[in-house]
């Protein structure tokens, strides 16, 4: 049974495990729609309700894929999508756009692709540097009033931006990268979320697969963006894999996989986790982590072994860092 958490002060109770759908369309090598639809259906069957997408994942393909899932049995699914990153098809280079006209256009386009009348959770994928977040929130508040979106979310923002945004209209959720490999959010953003009653949604809770402990540089497909990510490049990957002994030891003691321990650690922090996968076996393994209860000693050991800054290399290239902590 997946535990539930409230989505902000006035949002619904949702299972703490969601599904990140990005890799079904782009960034992580070869894609297969039929296989992805099977994963989406199985996730729903296992109790997952939050399905996380964005307009830029496959330049609309991912939202269209979710629309197919919704038409064939995704009853009671909670759809989170995002706007704000613009890029050309097949390119990694991007620009950030939070202009009012673009927000409204992007929302209408996402509704059309998803085949729904209202988006459950609409995130600012990245805040645009130099544009007041208050302006962006006013536009989103108008979309709430118009019935186009139910809840507003922010992704990869600073605590200051979060507080200013929340002062205009309630923010239901903040989504940022969070795992044993990436704990920056613990300094200011997570405390601000707890203070304001805002849900926190952890993407890449497995460190983009690093915490499984089995990755090798030669395993990555040519179109897998991790090939160029500093944390996965050359000696950095080997150094990071060599740090996983504590994780492996606890996994062995708990008769679990390192991935399951890493996910259980995230859930123990009282946040949502949206691990992404294209494979049924990984999905089922991930969901089983909801039944893994780490002891306080386990959590303390993991906290110490993987203190913030323990891993080598930035999580993104300079291009990918655009808009992060804005």
Phi and psi in degrees as a GROMACS rama.xvg file:
@    title "Ramachandran Plot"
@    xaxis  label "Phi"
@    yaxis  label "Psi"
@TYPE xy
-82.5907  127.409  UNK-2
-64.9862  159.297  UNK-3
-113.663  156.815  UNK-4
-138.88  152.971  UNK-5
-78.8521  141.412  UNK-6
-90.0919  85.9078  UNK-7
76.3877  -175.023  UNK-8
-68.5394  -35.9726  UNK-9
-117.687  10.1837  UNK-10
-87.9086  177.796  UNK-11
-76.6896  161.58  UNK-12
-80.3056  128.45  UNK-13
-131.002  151.875  UNK-14
-56.9346  136.858  UNK-15
-68.0892  -21.2076  UNK-16
-93.5349  123.677  UNK-17
-113.14  -170.724  UNK-18
-128.162  120.032  UNK-19
-80.2756  124.282  UNK-20
-103.239  -0.786755  UNK-21
-52.9331  -48.3927  UNK-22
-64.8199  -13.1654  UNK-23
-72.9053  -12.3947  UNK-24
-124.879  -22.845  UNK-25
-170.128  165.599  UNK-26
80.9912  -27.3793  UNK-27
-118.953  43.0566  UNK-28
85.9509  -158.338  UNK-29
-59.5577  142.91  UNK-30
-117.82  158.57  UNK-31
-149.002  106.636  UNK-32
-60.5563  -41.7468  UNK-33
-62.9438  -43.207  UNK-34
-64.8549  -41.3531  UNK-35
-64.5479  -40.8741  UNK-36
-63.3587  -35.2284  UNK-37
-66.3627  -38.8773  UNK-38
-66.1412  -43.2112  UNK-39
-60.6194  -44.641  UNK-40
-64.515  -42.3029  UNK-41
-67.86  -38.6577  UNK-42
-59.9453  -44.5698  UNK-43
-62.0772  -41.72  UNK-44
-62.1829  -34.2499  UNK-45
-83.8728  -0.905915  UNK-46
108.668  -0.183613  UNK-47
-70.8234  137.537  UNK-48
-125.372  -28.2639  UNK-49
-88.5873  116.227  UNK-50
-113.762  120.416  UNK-51
-107.178  123.908  UNK-52
-137.161  -172.056  UNK-53
-162.619  154.217  UNK-54
-64.7819  -25.4832  UNK-55
-87.5898  -5.81097  UNK-56
-75.2305  105.314  UNK-57
69.9769  20.8503  UNK-58
48.187  54.6781  UNK-59
99.9181  -21.6033  UNK-60
-58.0172  -40.4704  UNK-61
-66.3508  -39.7063  UNK-62
-65.4578  -39.6907  UNK-63
-64.9689  -36.2926  UNK-64
-63.8585  -43.3189  UNK-65
-64.3527  -34.107  UNK-66
-60.5571  -39.7374  UNK-67
-64.0928  -40.5359  UNK-68
-63.4925  -43.9282  UNK-69
-63.4514  -34.5086  UNK-70
-73.1707  -22.3649  UNK-71
-111.76  21.761  UNK-72
132.923  10.7373  UNK-73
-82.6148  50.6979  UNK-74
-65.3964  138.621  UNK-75
64.2965  16.1227  UNK-76
-69.6895  144.432  UNK-77
-108.324  114.215  UNK-78
-101.041  122.529  UNK-79
-112.163  126.253  UNK-80
-133.717  176.804  UNK-81
-143.19  159.622  UNK-82
-137.854  165.492  UNK-83
123.543  -20.199  UNK-84
-105.809  124.417  UNK-85
-113.483  132.717  UNK-86
-153.055  159.016  UNK-87
-80.3296  150.258  UNK-88
-54.0467  130.776  UNK-89
78.8993  -2.20843  UNK-90
-101.981  153.183  UNK-91
-96.579  -26.9972  UNK-92
-59.3647  139.243  UNK-93
-144.806  162.858  UNK-94
-126.489  159.437  UNK-95
-107.785  128.429  UNK-96
-135.103  112.741  UNK-97
-116.814  23.0956  UNK-98
-64.8541  145.088  UNK-99
-53.3856  -46.6715  UNK-100
-62.2203  -40.4016  UNK-101
-67.0345  -38.5349  UNK-102
-57.9959  -47.8497  UNK-103
-65.3646  -41.2767  UNK-104
-64.4591  -43.0501  UNK-105
-64.7399  -39.7078  UNK-106
-62.7804  -47.1187  UNK-107
-61.3479  -40.2732  UNK-108
-65.8278  -40.2318  UNK-109
-66.9726  -42.0176  UNK-110
-59.0362  -42.2035  UNK-111
-65.1811  -47.2342  UNK-112
-66.0164  -38.8801  UNK-113
-76.2752  -19.8265  UNK-114
70.5228  33.9241  UNK-115
-126.427  166.719  UNK-116
-97.3855  -19.8383  UNK-117
-148.449  135.055  UNK-118
-86.289  128.929  UNK-119
-66.4806  -42.5733  UNK-120
-142.743  118.436  UNK-121
-114.89  114.18  UNK-122
-95.3632  144.67  UNK-123
-78.1212  106.012  UNK-124
-61.2283  -43.5552  UNK-125
-145.673  136.31  UNK-126
-77.9218  137.773  UNK-127
-80.7918  121.32  UNK-128
-60.0795  131.601  UNK-129
91.0115  -12.1899  UNK-130
-103.246  126.068  UNK-131
-59.4858  131.175  UNK-132
-63.6974  -25.6088  UNK-133
-61.7234  -38.9874  UNK-134
-63.5162  -44.8713  UNK-135
-61.132  -43.2337  UNK-136
-67.4489  -34.1574  UNK-137
-62.178  -41.4863  UNK-138
-65.0012  -44.4876  UNK-139
-65.1477  -37.3681  UNK-140
-60.9934  -37.0573  UNK-141
-64.0836  -36.139  UNK-142
-70.1839  -32.2088  UNK-143
-64.0753  -47.7882  UNK-144
-61.0553  -34.2129  UNK-145
-78.8975  -5.29795  UNK-146
80.2281  13.1743  UNK-147
-80.6498  -33.1781  UNK-148
-133.752  152.267  UNK-149
-96.4766  -41.4376  UNK-150
-137.524  149.83  UNK-151
-106.086  136.306  UNK-152
-128.412  160.556  UNK-153
-125.512  148.9  UNK-154
-126.269  132.165  UNK-155
56.1107  45.0958  UNK-156
-104.065  163.077  UNK-157
-79.3596  164.727  UNK-158
-63.1551  -36.6525  UNK-159
-64.645  -45.8515  UNK-160
-61.3624  -40.2952  UNK-161
-60.6964  -47.0874  UNK-162
-62.782  -42.4956  UNK-163
-64.6089  -41.7788  UNK-164
-63.902  -44.5566  UNK-165
-64.8127  -25.3558  UNK-166
-71.6525  -19.3818  UNK-167
-89.9792  -45.275  UNK-168
-155.445  142.05  UNK-169
-54.3632  130.582  UNK-170
-94.0404  125.698  UNK-171
-81.8341  -35.9487  UNK-172
-152.562  148.459  UNK-173
-116.598  129.339  UNK-174
-113.305  126.481  UNK-175
-149.091  162.354  UNK-176
-67.3658  132.987  UNK-177
-156.837  123.079  UNK-178
-166.597  -177.651  UNK-179
-59.95  -24.0805  UNK-180
-84.9852  -20.6566  UNK-181
-140.439  98.1048  UNK-182
-119.307  20.9958  UNK-183
-54.8653  -34.656  UNK-184
-64.905  -19.5881  UNK-185
-68.5682  -22.169  UNK-186
-69.7129  -49.7886  UNK-187
-133.626  -40.3832  UNK-188
-70.2509  -48.2183  UNK-189
-60.7143  -45.5611  UNK-190
-58.9062  -38.2698  UNK-191
-65.3043  -40.7334  UNK-192
-60.1811  -44.6318  UNK-193
-65.8048  -40.6718  UNK-194
-63.0016  -40.8165  UNK-195
-91.7084  -3.5287  UNK-196
73.6793  34.8637  UNK-197
-105.568  134.667  UNK-198
-69.8092  148.974  UNK-199
-116.018  131.326  UNK-200
-117.13  117.137  UNK-201
-90.7147  114.15  UNK-202
-95.4357  160.581  UNK-203
48.9359  49.7169  UNK-204
-69.7828  -7.89121  UNK-205
-105.67  19.7265  UNK-206
59.5383  37.4521  UNK-207
59.9429  35.0279  UNK-208
92.9025  -11.6265  UNK-209
-59.8373  -38.2365  UNK-210
-75.6907  -6.44031  UNK-211
-69.8708  -25.0172  UNK-212
79.4965  6.9066  UNK-213
-114.074  0.736096  UNK-214
-74.0048  144.225  UNK-215
-131.407  147.268  UNK-216
-57.7927  -33.793  UNK-217
-72.5246  -10.1641  UNK-218
-78.1267  -18.3954  UNK-219
-82.2697  131.154  UNK-220
-65.8089  159.928  UNK-221
-60.7509  -32.5712  UNK-222
-99.3469  21.9885  UNK-223
-88.7645  119.493  UNK-224
-64.8968  -17.806  UNK-225
-65.8627  -19.9232  UNK-226
-58.8114  -27.8779  UNK-227
-106.381  -1.12655  UNK-228
-77.2113  131.408  UNK-229
-53.5836  -34.4623  UNK-230
-70.9128  -18.1953  UNK-231
-111.44  2.7609  UNK-232
-90.3261  131.609  UNK-233
47.6409  -125.221  UNK-234
-65.1877  -25.3732  UNK-235
-61.5782  -42.787  UNK-236
-62.1161  -45.5264  UNK-237
-62.804  -41.3079  UNK-238
-63.944  -39.4672  UNK-239
-71.1523  -39.5339  UNK-240
-64.4278  -32.1121  UNK-241
-70.3868  -12.8284  UNK-242
-87.7487  -0.32846  UNK-243
-90.5423  11.0138  UNK-244
-58.8434  -43.9889  UNK-245
-62.4824  -43.4305  UNK-246
-60.5069  -44.7054  UNK-247
-65.2681  -40.1495  UNK-248
-62.4902  -46.488  UNK-249
-65.4341  -37.9771  UNK-250
-61.382  -44.0539  UNK-251
-62.6436  -42.5303  UNK-252
-64.0785  -32.4097  UNK-253
-95.226  4.10275  UNK-254
52.1143  46.8324  UNK-255
-131.282  176.773  UNK-256
-93.5941  158.726  UNK-257
-55.7941  -37.843  UNK-258
-60.6734  -43.4484  UNK-259
-65.2504  -38.9581  UNK-260
-64.9941  -42.5648  UNK-261
-61.4346  -40.644  UNK-262
-70.1203  -39.889  UNK-263
-62.6258  -35.5036  UNK-264
-62.0987  -43.7842  UNK-265
-62.2123  -47.4068  UNK-266
-61.7758  -34.1588  UNK-267
-65.0336  -17.4586  UNK-268
-83.4432  0.125424  UNK-269
76.8644  31.364  UNK-270
-125.052  164.965  UNK-271
-76.9215  150.719  UNK-272
-130.425  135.371  UNK-273
-126.174  66.3108  UNK-274
-60.5118  140.992  UNK-275
-104.77  146.299  UNK-276
-159.995  157.024  UNK-277
-111.624  3.24818  UNK-278
-120.651  135.827  UNK-279
-60.6352  -41.0243  UNK-280
-63.1721  -41.2421  UNK-281
-68.9587  -38.9838  UNK-282
-57.5113  -50.6118  UNK-283
-65.6508  -37.0304  UNK-284
-64.2004  -42.3132  UNK-285
-63.7505  -46.4185  UNK-286
-63.2476  -33.9972  UNK-287
-62.3942  -21.6396  UNK-288
-64.0648  -20.2928  UNK-289
-64.4174  -22.9161  UNK-290
-94.0257  -0.394447  UNK-291
-92.3213  115.674  UNK-292
-107.092  109.6  UNK-293
-78.1751  145.414  UNK-294
-77.529  164.871  UNK-295
-60.2151  -33.8103  UNK-296
-67.3604  -41.5457  UNK-297
-57.5327  -48.2717  UNK-298
-63.7779  -41.8052  UNK-299
-63.1182  -40.7864  UNK-300
-63.2474  -42.1809  UNK-301
-67.2836  -41.5179  UNK-302
-58.4673  -42.2341  UNK-303
-72.0481  -44.4272  UNK-304
-66.8861  -30.7901  UNK-305
-123.517  51.9728  UNK-306
-59.8312  154.01  UNK-307
-50.6301  133.105  UNK-308
89.306  5.68501  UNK-309
-69.7136  -30.1629  UNK-310
-93.4271  149.77  UNK-311
-87.1969  134.551  UNK-312
94.8175  145.758  UNK-313
-66.9616  156.381  UNK-314
-78.1067  -22.8036  UNK-315
-131.384  164.733  UNK-316
-71.4623  173.246  UNK-317
-58.0132  -36.9989  UNK-318
-63.684  -43.5847  UNK-319
-69.8184  -22.4122  UNK-320
-80.5298  -4.23691  UNK-321
-57.5184  125.509  UNK-322
85.0898  -5.63574  UNK-323
-74.153  133.681  UNK-324
60.1764  32.54  UNK-325
